[in-house]
Amino acid sequence: MKTKSILLLFVVFSVIALSCNIPAISQLNNEDTIPEMEESLEQVQVTPTPKPLQTVVFPDEPPQADLITADDLMYQGAFRLPEASGGSDWDYSGHGLAYYPGGDPDGENDNYPGSLFGVGHDQQLFVSEISIPKPVVSKNLDDLNTATTLQPFQDITNGAITDNLALPRLGIEYLPAQGNQSGDKLYFCIGQHIQDFEPSHGWCDLNLSDPDSQGLWVFDGITNYASNDYIFEIPEEWANTISPGYRLASGRFREGVWGGGGPALFAYSPWQDGNPPQAGTTLNAVKPLLLYGIQEAGMPDIRFDDTMQMNGYQESDHWLGGAWLTKGERSAVVFTGTKAMGRSWYGYANGVIHEHDCAEQNPPTCPDPPEWPYDDRGYWAEDYQAQILFFNPYDLVKVANGEIESYEPQPYAALNIMNVLINPELNMEEYKRDLITSAAFDRERGYLYVMEKLADEYRSVVHVWKIEAQ
């Protein structure tokens, strides 16, 4: 049964060795029950971090006239996901979402044409194509329309998702045929909790029953901790300002301190390295757009300090989706996820701190893990908020062209969307550790689709916004 507690709980499974670079935090008494957590948290001393983003728009950095603002996003409502198909389902879903303008040609005339490709259960990561029903503004699930299955769940990775992957993830995006490709493609990237420079990117055809998967490839010199969680389209006019043909953006925010001090993003163009590139190919057509730190040669961790962090960065943030929004002459790059608020620590869900060097003490001072479901060690925070972050695309182009450092761009807005969520609580017993996850964008009509995790019992729900900027 789902429970409510004093704190919204959030965990990142951590199997990182204690020798990793974890910020030092003062030891807290080994309290291991939720009722005792409020008192225990008063003893937590954490390394200072910048003030979290809590306003819609920063007053000292007003958006330019050609930027899409948070106020331009008009909420349209939500819809439910369909039943199981093809040997998988939408339980614990949310790792990937992509809009396909040519989907569902025989669907209802409800002003929501096209379809969505989405990633299902997080232990299988199969992909299904669904229709887009008209969203409804209601928190009563019975009021919401339900999508229909257009293509049942299939593995699009040619068996690359296996039981050997720890906490796997799969990002996806649709793009029309590029270069000499034979047809439109779904692009994907595969990640897991601990990795360094493994091949992780690929593409496949839109026919899920015969996807003809190609890959995997690896970004040249870029750690997986910064490259392989989300993928989204770069509009052609913006790609031309970066480098012609660089139509895809891929990146990752690795919780903790391994992937830098904020979400990472790279422009890439795999068809420039082959059609398709052979499995194992190192992709050279890659340009940084955003990286809060420095990638040192051969190092799996991104090196950074306080001067290279995104404003409001906390180790227990989770940015899991993104989109390059455009509407007329306006634009924005957005990231979707769960923002850590207030105090944060490394340790356990009930507030128990786990010092980074506790095993090296004589005698060791590491606390005993609490009982399930609070026994997973990771990065935690006092509170959480579902947010959409807004970045200026011009700043990212400057990074790509070498005019500014990759850690200089800062978000100009943060939209708090807690008020529209159907189930705005994290829940350890149900393994709900994220509020919102992936995003997809219908560029022609200006619809932004965002997944809310475990909102319909174990299934996700899809929320919809429309850009009203002129």
C-alpha positions in Angstrom: 0.0 0.0 0.0 1.3 3.5 -0.8 2.3 5.5 2.2 2.6 9.2 3.0 5.5 10.3 5.1 6.9 13.6 6.5 9.4 13.7 3.6 8.9 13.0 0.0 11.5 10.2 -0.4 13.8 9.8 -3.3 16.6 7.3 -3.9 19.2 6.5 -6.3 20.4 2.9 -6.1 24.1 3.1 -5.4 26.5 0.3 -5.8 29.5 2.6 -6.1 32.6 1.7 -4.0 33.3 3.9 -1.0 36.4 5.1 -2.6 34.4 7.1 -5.1 34.3 10.9 -4.9 31.3 11.4 -2.6 31.0 14.8 -0.8 31.9 14.6 2.9 28.9 14.9 5.2 28.8 14.8 9.0 27.8 11.5 10.6 24.2 11.2 11.8 22.9 8.8 14.4 21.8 5.5 12.9 18.0 6.2 13.1 16.2 3.7 10.9 12.5 4.4 11.1 10.5 7.1 9.4 8.8 8.5 12.6 12.3 9.4 13.9 13.5 11.1 10.7 12.2 14.6 11.3 14.3 14.9 14.5 17.3 13.2 12.9 17.3 15.6 10.0 18.0 18.5 12.4 21.4 17.0 12.9 22.3 16.7 9.2 25.1 19.0 8.1 25.6 19.1 4.4 28.1 20.7 2.0 26.5 24.0 1.0 24.8 24.1 -2.4 23.4 27.0 -4.4 19.8 27.9 -3.7 17.4 25.6 -5.6 15.4 26.9 -8.5 12.0 27.8 -6.9 10.6 30.5 -9.1 9.1 30.4 -12.5 11.4 33.1 -13.9 14.6 34.5 -12.4 13.9 38.2 -11.8 17.6 39.1 -12.4 17.7 37.4 -15.8 14.5 38.1 -17.7 14.0 36.0 -20.8 14.7 37.6 -24.1 11.8 38.4 -26.4 12.5 35.4 -28.7 12.5 32.8 -25.9 9.6 30.6 -24.9 8.7 31.3 -21.3 7.2 29.2 -18.7 4.0 31.3 -19.0 3.7 30.2 -22.6 3.0 26.6 -21.7 -0.7 26.1 -21.4 -1.8 22.9 -19.7 -4.1 20.8 -21.8 -4.7 17.8 -19.5 -3.6 14.1 -19.3 -4.4 10.7 -20.7 -3.9 7.1 -19.7 -1.8 4.4 -21.2 -3.3 1.1 -22.6 -3.2 -2.5 -21.5 -0.2 -4.9 -21.9 0.8 -6.0 -25.3 3.6 -8.0 -27.0 4.9 -9.5 -23.8 5.4 -6.3 -21.9 3.3 -3.4 -20.3 3.4 0.2 -19.1 4.0 -0.6 -15.4 7.1 1.3 -14.1 7.4 2.9 -17.5 8.8 6.4 -18.3 12.3 6.0 -19.7 11.7 7.1 -23.2 9.1 8.9 -25.3 9.1 10.1 -28.9 6.5 11.9 -31.1 5.9 10.5 -34.6 3.9 12.9 -36.9 3.0 10.1 -39.4 1.5 7.8 -36.8 -2.2 6.8 -36.4 -3.4 8.2 -39.9 -6.8 6.7 -39.4 -7.3 8.0 -35.8 -10.0 10.3 -34.5 -10.1 13.8 -35.7 -9.5 15.3 -32.2 -6.7 17.8 -33.1 -4.1 15.4 -31.7 -2.8 13.6 -34.8 0.3 11.5 -34.9 1.4 8.9 -32.4 3.9 8.3 -29.6 6.6 5.7 -29.3 7.2 4.9 -25.6 9.4 2.7 -23.5 7.5 0.3 -21.2 8.4 -1.6 -18.1 11.8 -0.5 -16.8 13.1 -4.1 -16.4 12.5 -4.9 -20.1 12.6 -1.5 -21.8 10.6 -2.7 -24.8 9.0 -0.1 -27.1 5.4 0.3 -28.2 3.5 2.8 -30.5 0.3 4.3 -29.2 -2.4 6.7 -30.4 -2.8 10.1 -28.8 -6.3 10.6 -27.3 -7.6 14.0 -26.4 -6.2 15.0 -23.0 -8.6 15.9 -20.2 -8.0 18.3 -17.3 -8.8 16.1 -14.3 -7.1 14.3 -11.5 -9.8 11.6 -11.6 -8.4 8.8 -13.6 -11.9 7.7 -14.7 -12.3 11.0 -16.5 -9.2 10.5 -18.6 -9.2 9.1 -22.1 -7.0 6.1 -22.8 -4.5 5.6 -25.7 -4.8 2.6 -27.9 -1.9 0.3 -29.0 -0.8 0.7 -32.6 2.2 -1.5 -32.4 2.7 -3.9 -29.5 5.9 -3.9 -27.3 9.0 -5.1 -29.0 12.8 -5.1 -28.2 14.3 -2.5 -30.6 17.9 -3.0 -29.3 18.6 -6.4 -30.9 19.0 -8.0 -27.5 21.3 -5.3 -26.0 19.0 -4.9 -23.0 19.8 -7.9 -20.8 19.6 -8.9 -17.1 23.3 -8.1 -16.8 22.5 -4.3 -16.9 22.1 -2.7 -13.5 19.3 -0.1 -13.5 19.1 0.1 -17.3 17.6 3.0 -19.2 16.6 3.6 -22.8 16.1 6.9 -24.5 14.3 7.2 -27.9 13.6 9.8 -30.6 12.1 9.8 -34.1 13.7 11.6 -37.0 12.9 11.6 -40.8 15.4 9.9 -43.1 18.8 11.7 -43.0 21.6 11.7 -45.6 21.4 8.4 -47.6 19.2 6.5 -45.1 16.6 4.3 -46.6 13.8 5.5 -44.4 12.7 7.2 -41.2 14.3 6.0 -38.0 13.9 5.6 -34.3 17.1 6.6 -32.5 17.9 5.1 -29.1 20.6 5.1 -26.4 21.1 2.5 -23.7 22.6 3.3 -20.3 23.1 1.7 -17.0 24.0 2.8 -13.5 27.8 2.1 -13.6 29.7 2.3 -16.9 32.4 4.4 -18.6 32.9 4.4 -22.4 30.7 1.6 -23.6 28.9 1.6 -27.0 25.4 2.8 -26.2 23.7 4.5 -29.2 21.9 3.1 -32.2 18.9 3.4 -34.6 16.2 1.2 -35.9 13.3 1.2 -38.4 9.8 2.2 -37.3 8.3 -1.3 -37.9 8.7 -2.7 -34.4 8.1 -6.2 -35.5 11.1 -6.0 -37.8 13.2 -3.1 -36.4 16.5 -3.9 -38.2 18.5 -2.4 -35.2 21.9 -0.9 -35.9 24.6 -0.1 -33.5 25.8 0.2 -30.8 28.1 3.2 -31.1 30.0 5.3 -28.6 30.6 9.1 -28.5 34.3 9.9 -29.1 36.0 10.5 -25.7 32.7 11.2 -23.8 31.8 9.2 -20.7 28.5 7.3 -20.7 27.7 9.3 -17.5 27.1 12.3 -19.6 25.8 10.9 -22.9 23.2 8.2 -22.9 19.8 8.7 -21.2 17.7 11.1 -23.3 17.6 11.9 -27.0 15.6 14.7 -28.8 15.5 16.4 -32.2 17.5 19.5 -33.0 15.4 21.6 -35.4 17.1 21.9 -38.8 17.5 25.7 -38.6 19.2 25.4 -35.2 21.3 22.5 -36.4 22.7 24.7 -39.2 24.0 27.1 -36.6 25.8 24.3 -34.8 27.0 22.2 -37.8 24.8 21.2 -40.8 23.4 17.7 -40.2 23.7 17.7 -36.4 20.0 16.9 -36.0 20.1 14.9 -32.7 20.9 15.9 -29.1 21.7 13.2 -26.5 22.8 13.4 -22.9 22.4 12.3 -19.4 22.2 13.7 -15.9 24.1 11.1 -13.7 22.9 11.5 -10.1 25.6 12.2 -7.6 28.9 13.7 -8.7 30.0 11.5 -11.6 28.3 13.2 -14.6 29.0 16.9 -13.7 27.0 19.5 -11.9 23.9 19.5 -14.1 22.3 17.9 -17.2 24.7 17.2 -20.1 23.8 17.5 -23.8 25.7 16.7 -27.0 24.7 17.3 -30.6 25.5 14.3 -32.9 25.0 13.1 -36.4 25.6 9.3 -36.6 24.9 9.0 -40.3 28.1 11.0 -41.0 30.1 8.1 -39.6 28.4 5.5 -41.8 25.1 4.4 -43.2 24.8 2.8 -40.8 28.0 2.9 -38.8 29.3 -0.6 -37.9 28.7 -1.9 -34.4 31.4 -0.6 -32.1 32.1 2.5 -34.1 33.4 5.6 -32.3 31.2 8.5 -33.5 33.3 11.6 -34.3 30.4 13.8 -35.4 29.7 14.9 -31.8 29.7 18.4 -30.4 29.1 19.5 -26.7 26.1 21.7 -26.0 26.1 21.5 -22.3 28.4 19.9 -19.8 28.8 21.1 -16.2 32.4 20.2 -15.8 35.4 19.0 -17.8 35.8 15.7 -19.6 39.4 14.5 -19.0 40.8 11.9 -21.4 39.9 8.4 -20.3 38.3 9.4 -17.1 34.7 8.1 -16.5 33.8 10.9 -14.1 33.3 14.5 -15.1 35.6 16.8 -13.1 33.9 19.9 -11.7 33.8 22.3 -8.8 31.4 24.9 -7.4 32.2 27.3 -10.3 31.0 24.8 -12.9 27.6 23.9 -11.5 24.2 24.6 -12.7 22.3 27.1 -10.5 20.4 25.0 -7.9 22.3 21.8 -8.6 21.9 19.0 -6.0 23.4 15.5 -6.1 20.0 13.9 -5.8 18.4 15.8 -8.8 17.0 13.6 -11.6 16.7 15.1 -15.1 15.4 12.4 -17.3 13.9 14.0 -20.4 14.2 16.9 -22.8 13.0 18.7 -25.9 14.1 21.5 -28.2 10.9 23.6 -28.3 10.0 26.0 -31.1 7.0 28.1 -31.9 7.2 30.7 -34.6 10.3 32.8 -33.9 10.5 31.6 -30.3 12.5 28.7 -28.9 13.8 27.0 -25.7 15.6 23.9 -24.7 13.9 22.2 -21.8 14.7 19.4 -19.4 12.1 17.5 -17.4 12.6 15.7 -14.1 12.5 15.6 -10.3 14.3 18.5 -8.6 15.8 18.0 -5.1 14.8 20.8 -2.7 16.1 21.7 0.7 18.8 19.7 2.6 20.4 16.8 0.9 22.7 13.9 2.0 24.3 10.7 0.9 23.1 7.7 2.8 19.7 6.2 3.5 16.0 7.3 3.0 15.4 7.7 6.7 18.0 10.5 7.1 21.0 8.3 8.1 24.2 9.7 6.7 26.9 7.4 5.3 30.3 9.1 5.4 32.4 8.6 2.3 35.4 7.5 4.4 33.6 5.6 7.1 35.0 2.2 6.1 38.6 3.7 6.4 38.1 4.7 10.1 39.6 2.6 12.9 37.2 1.1 13.9 34.9 1.6 10.8 32.0 4.0 11.5 29.6 3.1 8.7 26.0 2.8 10.0 24.0 -0.4 9.5 21.5 -0.2 6.7 17.9 0.3 7.8 15.3 -2.3 6.9 13.5 -2.4 3.5 12.3 -0.3 1.8 14.8 2.3 3.1 18.0 0.2 2.8 19.2 1.5 -0.6 22.2 3.8 -0.2 22.2 6.8 -2.5 21.6 10.5 -2.7 18.5 11.9 -0.9 16.9 15.2 -0.3 14.5 16.8 2.2 11.8 17.5 -0.5 11.2 17.2 -4.2 9.5 19.0 -7.0 8.5 18.1 -10.5 10.0 20.8 -12.8 10.6 21.8 -16.4 13.9 23.7 -16.8 14.3 26.3 -19.6 17.6 27.0 -21.3 18.4 29.6 -24.0 19.3 27.8 -27.2 21.6 30.6 -28.2 23.8 29.7 -25.2 24.1 26.1 -26.3 25.0 27.2 -29.9 27.8 29.3 -28.4 29.1 26.3 -26.5 29.1 24.2 -29.7 31.0 26.9 -31.6 33.6 27.4 -28.8 32.5 30.9 -27.8 31.8 30.0 -24.2 32.5 27.1 -21.8 30.1 24.2 -21.7 29.3 24.9 -18.0 28.4 28.6 -18.6 24.8 28.4 -19.8 22.2 28.6 -17.0 18.5 28.0 -17.0 16.4 31.2 -17.2 13.2 29.6 -15.9 12.0 26.6 -13.8 8.3 25.7 -14.1 6.9 23.9 -11.0 4.2 21.4 -12.3 3.3 19.7 -9.0 -0.2 21.2 -9.2 -1.2 19.0 -12.2 0.3 15.7 -11.1 -2.2 13.0 -10.3 0.0 11.3 -7.7 2.6 13.9 -6.6 4.3 11.6 -4.0 7.4 9.4 -4.0 7.0 6.0 -2.5 9.7 3.6 -1.5 7.5 0.6 -1.1 6.2 1.0 -4.6 9.7 1.8 -6.0 8.5 5.2 -7.1 11.6 7.4 -7.0 10.8 9.9 -9.8 7.8 12.2 -10.3 8.1 13.0 -14.0 10.4 11.5 -16.6 10.6 11.6 -20.4 9.3 14.2 -22.8 8.3 14.3 -26.5 7.4 17.3 -28.7 5.0 17.8 -31.6 6.8 20.6 -33.3 4.0 21.4 -35.9 1.3 22.0 -33.2 3.4 22.9 -30.3 2.4 20.1 -28.0 4.8 19.0 -25.2 4.1 15.5 -23.8 5.6 14.6 -20.4 5.3 11.3 -18.5 4.3 11.1 -14.8 5.6 7.9 -13.3 3.4 5.4 -11.3 0.4 7.8 -11.5 -2.2 5.2 -12.6 -1.4 2.5 -10.0 1.8 1.1 -11.6 1.4 2.7 -15.0 2.5 6.2 -16.1 0.2 8.9 -17.2 1.0 11.4 -20.1 0.5 15.1 -19.4 0.2 17.6 -22.3 1.1 21.3 -22.6 0.6 23.5 -25.6 2.9 26.4 -26.5 0.8 29.5 -26.9 3.7 31.9 -27.8 3.0 33.9 -31.0 
